[in-house]
Amino acid sequence: MKRLIFLLLIIFNYKVFAADYGLVLSQQLLLEGNKETDFTSNTSFIPWFSAPVGDFDLNISAGITASYRNKFVMVPELHKLELSAYTFPLFNIRAGRIAWQDYSGFTAKGIFDGADVQFKLGTVLLNTALLYTGLLYKETANINITPGDPKDYNLKFDWSDFGNTYFAPGRFITSFHGEFPGFPYMRGKFYSGLLFQIDLSDAEKKLSSYYFFIRNVMGYKQYDLDVSGAVSFSNGPALAFSMEGGWQTGFLRDRLSLGLHWASGQGSNMAAFFPITREAQGVVLKHWFSGIMVIRTKYEARLLPELSVHGGLRYFLRTDDVTFADQYIEKDSYSLGLELDAGFLYVPMSDFSLFFGSGIFIPQMGGAMRSDSPVRWSLNLGAIFSL
């Protein structure tokens, strides 16, 4: 009995001193407007825990978000449940609920359930992943809804109908990626990969797809260039392209960038590019990366060790006359308008940060929307505190 008590004390002390835990509190206030103003508030309480488990590290974070937009609702969410190991000679592994994105940068990005394995062959890294989306909270997962998905995917979360209003569309994702440092330029990295998406919903008309992409990232002194492209097949061939060049001027700890995002739209010989996750292409105009082209420039600077600022502009164009939907749209022009944004991030201490973002979209700078289309704007204020 004494030996058992002694052993339990050793295990208990090991767990107490090896583990780490805390709490993240965040508050976000969002104002959006055109002819009317919408107010959204999100308050999140997220406890987290981490501890070694043999050769692995266990990281868990889960919490609840109190949201208000026309009505008040409390939403629970498991943010991370990750078991990872980075100490094996030939491979690294992560499993559970993990943060993941494909190397194209615009096809799949966010939180997924599954496993990700990275193999090391000298300087070459090979990745494979098996992922599932159907157990995620749909509002934060942002899984793209296909035409065959059930209509209740658009319903807001309701505790009385949890099963039909909480979960994201069911997709099975598998990927095979390669990272090749020093190719074709010694200061660069080349990426290539395949991505498959299988529609596991109950819809009669399913939309599965697969993607092939390449990407090249290069840097020279204070300059950098990131170019990526993808081709996908579902209803037909579709293309997407992204390019961004940056310059660190050296005057401040700053960076000036110029970029272009282009995704094919529906046409006689081509389909609209259909990413797995929806990522807003603007601060105010939040259309996802399909049937759209965005020309953008951005300036970022760290004025003080604790204060960073940014500002930029985007010009939006359609690449077809079907994919982009808006009540003010007209079909005789492909130019949508100009968006400007600015904001700052203030981190006076390591466990507290304050951020502010603002944006305005001017449809009168394009020809696709009617002349009575209102100017749209947004103000976003938030704070994050860690205990």
C-alpha positions in Angstrom: 0.0 0.0 0.0 2.8 2.4 0.9 4.5 1.6 -2.5 1.3 2.4 -4.3 0.8 5.7 -2.5 4.5 6.6 -3.2 4.0 5.8 -6.9 0.8 7.9 -7.1 2.6 10.8 -5.5 5.4 10.6 -8.1 2.9 10.5 -11.0 0.8 13.3 -9.4 3.9 15.5 -8.9 5.1 14.7 -12.4 1.8 15.8 -13.9 1.6 19.0 -11.9 5.1 20.2 -12.6 5.2 19.1 -16.2 1.8 20.4 -17.2 0.9 24.0 -18.1 -2.5 25.6 -18.2 -4.2 29.0 -18.5 -7.2 30.9 -19.7 -7.6 33.2 -22.8 -10.3 35.9 -22.6 -11.2 37.8 -25.8 -13.7 40.5 -26.7 -14.5 41.6 -30.2 -16.9 44.3 -31.2 -17.8 44.7 -34.9 -19.8 47.5 -36.6 -20.8 47.0 -40.2 -22.9 49.3 -42.3 -24.3 50.5 -45.7 -27.8 51.8 -45.5 -28.3 50.2 -42.0 -25.8 49.4 -39.3 -25.3 45.9 -37.9 -23.7 45.3 -34.5 -21.9 42.1 -33.4 -20.3 41.2 -30.1 -18.3 38.1 -29.4 -16.9 37.3 -25.9 -14.9 34.1 -25.6 -13.6 32.2 -22.6 -11.1 29.6 -23.6 -9.2 27.5 -21.0 -6.2 25.6 -22.3 -4.0 22.8 -21.1 -0.7 21.3 -22.3 1.4 18.4 -21.0 4.0 15.9 -22.2 2.6 12.4 -22.8 5.6 10.1 -23.3 7.2 11.2 -26.6 4.2 13.3 -27.5 2.9 16.7 -26.4 -0.8 17.1 -25.6 -2.5 20.5 -26.2 -6.1 21.1 -25.5 -8.2 24.3 -25.7 -11.9 24.6 -25.5 -14.4 27.2 -24.4 -17.6 29.0 -25.0 -18.4 32.2 -27.0 -21.2 34.5 -26.0 -22.3 36.1 -29.3 -24.8 38.9 -30.0 -26.2 39.9 -33.3 -29.9 40.6 -33.2 -30.2 37.9 -30.5 -27.9 36.5 -27.8 -26.5 32.9 -28.1 -23.9 30.9 -26.2 -21.8 28.6 -28.5 -19.4 25.9 -27.2 -16.4 24.9 -29.3 -13.4 22.6 -29.0 -10.6 24.7 -30.6 -7.7 22.2 -30.3 -7.1 18.7 -29.2 -3.6 18.0 -30.5 -1.2 15.2 -29.8 2.1 16.0 -31.5 5.7 14.7 -31.7 8.6 16.5 -33.3 11.5 14.5 -31.9 11.5 11.4 -34.2 14.4 11.2 -36.6 12.6 10.8 -39.9 9.1 12.2 -39.3 6.8 14.5 -37.3 3.2 13.8 -36.5 0.1 15.6 -35.3 -3.2 14.1 -34.6 -6.6 15.2 -33.2 -8.2 18.6 -33.8 -5.3 20.5 -35.5 -4.7 23.8 -37.3 -3.8 23.0 -40.9 -3.6 24.6 -44.4 -2.4 23.4 -47.8 0.6 25.0 -49.3 -1.3 26.9 -52.0 -2.5 29.2 -49.3 -6.0 29.6 -50.7 -7.7 26.1 -51.0 -8.0 24.7 -47.4 -7.2 26.6 -44.3 -8.4 26.4 -40.6 -9.1 23.8 -38.0 -9.7 20.2 -39.0 -10.0 16.8 -37.3 -7.5 14.2 -38.4 -3.8 13.6 -38.7 -0.8 15.3 -40.4 2.5 13.5 -40.9 5.7 15.1 -42.2 8.6 12.9 -43.5 12.2 14.2 -43.7 14.4 13.2 -46.6 17.4 15.3 -46.1 16.3 18.9 -46.8 13.2 17.7 -48.6 10.0 17.5 -46.6 7.0 15.4 -47.6 3.6 15.8 -46.0 0.5 13.7 -46.0 -2.8 14.5 -44.2 -6.2 12.8 -43.6 -8.8 15.3 -42.4 -12.5 15.5 -41.7 -14.8 18.6 -41.3 -18.2 17.3 -40.2 -17.7 17.7 -36.4 -16.5 21.3 -36.6 -18.6 24.4 -35.7 -19.7 25.7 -39.0 -19.4 29.4 -38.3 -15.7 29.2 -37.6 -14.8 26.3 -39.9 -16.1 28.2 -43.0 -16.4 25.1 -45.1 -17.7 25.9 -48.6 -21.3 25.0 -49.0 -22.0 23.1 -52.3 -25.3 23.3 -54.1 -26.3 19.9 -52.9 -25.8 20.6 -49.2 -28.9 20.6 -47.0 -30.6 24.0 -46.7 -30.3 23.9 -42.9 -26.5 24.5 -43.2 -27.5 28.2 -43.6 -29.5 28.2 -40.3 -28.0 30.0 -37.3 -27.0 27.9 -34.3 -29.9 26.9 -32.1 -29.6 24.9 -28.9 -33.0 23.3 -29.5 -31.8 22.0 -32.9 -28.2 21.4 -32.1 -27.5 18.5 -34.5 -28.9 20.4 -37.6 -27.5 23.9 -36.8 -24.1 23.4 -35.3 -22.0 21.1 -37.5 -20.1 22.1 -40.7 -20.7 20.3 -44.0 -19.1 16.9 -44.0 -15.9 16.7 -46.2 -13.1 14.1 -46.2 -9.8 15.7 -47.2 -6.6 13.9 -48.1 -3.4 15.6 -49.3 0.1 14.8 -50.5 2.6 17.8 -50.5 6.3 18.2 -51.0 8.6 21.1 -49.9 11.9 21.5 -51.7 14.2 24.1 -50.3 16.8 25.7 -52.6 14.9 24.9 -55.8 15.0 26.5 -58.3 16.9 29.2 -56.5 19.1 28.6 -53.4 17.3 31.3 -51.4 13.8 30.0 -52.3 11.4 27.1 -51.6 9.4 25.2 -54.1 6.1 23.4 -53.1 4.0 21.0 -55.0 1.0 18.9 -54.0 -2.3 17.1 -54.6 -5.4 17.6 -52.6 -8.6 15.6 -52.7 -12.0 16.5 -51.3 -14.8 13.9 -50.9 -18.3 15.2 -50.2 -19.7 13.0 -47.4 -23.0 14.9 -47.0 -26.4 13.3 -47.4 -27.2 15.4 -50.5 -28.4 13.6 -53.6 -26.0 15.8 -55.7 -22.5 15.6 -54.2 -19.6 17.8 -55.2 -16.2 16.1 -54.8 -13.1 17.7 -56.2 -9.4 17.4 -56.5 -6.6 20.0 -56.8 -3.1 20.2 -58.1 -1.0 23.1 -57.1 2.5 24.6 -57.2 4.1 27.4 -55.2 7.4 29.2 -55.2 8.7 31.5 -52.4 11.9 33.5 -53.0 13.8 36.1 -51.0 16.8 38.3 -51.8 18.1 40.9 -49.3 15.1 43.1 -48.5 12.8 41.7 -51.3 10.5 38.7 -51.3 8.2 37.1 -53.9 5.5 34.5 -53.4 3.8 32.9 -56.4 1.3 30.0 -56.4 -1.2 28.5 -58.7 -3.8 25.7 -58.7 -5.9 23.7 -61.0 -9.0 21.9 -59.8 -11.6 19.5 -61.2 -15.1 19.1 -60.0 -17.8 20.2 -62.6 -14.9 21.0 -65.0 -11.4 22.5 -65.0 -10.9 25.6 -62.8 -7.8 27.7 -62.2 -6.5 30.0 -59.4 -3.4 32.1 -59.2 -1.8 34.2 -56.4 1.2 36.5 -56.5 2.7 38.9 -53.9 5.9 40.8 -53.9 7.3 42.6 -50.8 9.9 45.2 -50.0 11.3 45.9 -46.5 12.3 49.5 -47.0 14.7 49.7 -44.0 13.4 53.0 -42.9 11.3 51.4 -40.2 10.7 47.7 -39.4 8.2 47.8 -42.2 7.1 46.1 -45.4 5.4 47.3 -48.6 3.7 44.7 -50.7 1.8 44.4 -54.0 -0.2 41.4 -54.9 -2.8 39.8 -57.2 -5.3 37.1 -56.5 -7.2 35.6 -59.5 -9.8 32.8 -59.4 -11.6 31.5 -62.5 -15.3 32.0 -62.9 -18.0 30.0 -64.7 -17.5 30.0 -68.5 -18.0 27.9 -71.6 -14.6 26.2 -71.3 -13.9 26.6 -67.6 -15.6 26.2 -64.2 -15.5 28.5 -61.2 -12.7 27.7 -58.8 -14.2 26.2 -55.7 -12.0 26.2 -52.6 -12.7 23.9 -49.7 -12.8 26.7 -47.1 -14.3 30.2 -47.6 -11.8 33.0 -46.8 -12.9 36.6 -47.2 -10.9 38.4 -49.8 -11.6 41.8 -48.3 -12.2 43.6 -45.0 -15.6 44.9 -46.0 -16.3 43.0 -49.3 -16.1 39.5 -47.9 -16.6 37.5 -51.0 -14.7 34.2 -51.1 -12.0 33.2 -53.6 -14.1 32.2 -56.5 -15.0 34.0 -59.7 -13.1 37.1 -58.5 -9.8 39.0 -59.0 -8.3 41.3 -56.4 -5.4 43.7 -57.0 -4.0 44.8 -53.6 -1.3 46.8 -52.0 -0.4 46.9 -48.2 1.9 48.7 -45.9 2.9 47.4 -42.5 5.2 49.1 -40.0 6.3 48.6 -36.4 6.4 52.1 -35.0 7.3 51.0 -31.5 8.2 47.6 -30.0 4.6 47.3 -28.8 2.8 49.1 -31.6 2.3 47.9 -35.2 0.1 49.7 -37.8 -1.1 48.7 -41.3 -3.0 50.1 -44.2 -3.9 49.0 -47.7 -6.2 49.1 -50.6 -7.9 46.5 -52.9 -9.5 46.7 -56.2 -12.1 44.0 -56.9 -13.1 42.6 -60.3 -15.3 39.7 -61.3 -14.1 37.0 -63.6 -17.6 35.9 -64.6 -21.1 37.3 -64.3 -22.6 34.4 -62.2 -20.5 33.6 -59.1 -20.5 37.0 -57.3 -24.0 37.7 -56.0 -25.1 41.1 -54.7 -28.5 42.8 -54.6 -27.0 45.9 -56.3 -25.1 44.1 -59.0 -25.4 44.8 -62.8 -24.1 42.5 -65.4 -22.7 45.0 -67.9 -19.4 45.5 -66.1 -16.8 43.3 -64.3 -15.3 46.0 -62.1 -16.8 46.0 -58.6 -15.0 48.8 -56.8 -12.3 49.9 -54.4 -11.7 49.0 -50.8 -9.4 50.8 -48.3 -8.5 49.6 -44.8 -6.3 50.6 -41.9 -5.7 49.4 -38.3 -3.2 48.8 -35.5 -2.1 46.1 -33.1 -1.0 47.2 -29.6 0.8 44.7 -27.3 2.0 46.5 -24.2 2.7 43.2 -22.4 3.0 39.6 -23.5 -0.4 38.6 -22.0 -2.5 41.5 -23.3 -3.2 42.8 -26.8 -5.5 45.3 -28.3 -6.4 45.5 -32.0 -8.4 47.8 -34.2 -9.4 47.5 -37.9 -11.4 49.6 -40.2 -12.4 49.5 -43.8 -14.6 51.1 -46.5 -15.7 49.8 -49.8 -16.7 52.3 -52.6 -18.8 50.7 -55.3 -18.9 53.9 -57.3 -15.2 53.3 -58.1 -16.4 50.3 -60.3 -19.1 49.8 -62.9 -20.7 46.5 -61.9 -23.1 47.9 -59.2 -26.0 50.3 -59.6 -25.5 54.0 -59.0 -27.6 53.9 -55.8 -25.4 51.2 -54.2 -24.4 52.5 -50.8 -20.9 52.9 -49.5 -20.1 50.0 -47.1 -17.9 50.2 -44.1 -16.8 48.3 -41.0 -15.1 49.0 -37.6 -13.6 46.1 -35.7 -12.2 46.5 -32.1 -11.0 43.7 -29.9 -8.8 42.7 -27.0 -7.2 39.5 -25.9 -6.0 38.8 -22.3 -4.2 35.6 -21.2 -4.0 34.3 -17.7 
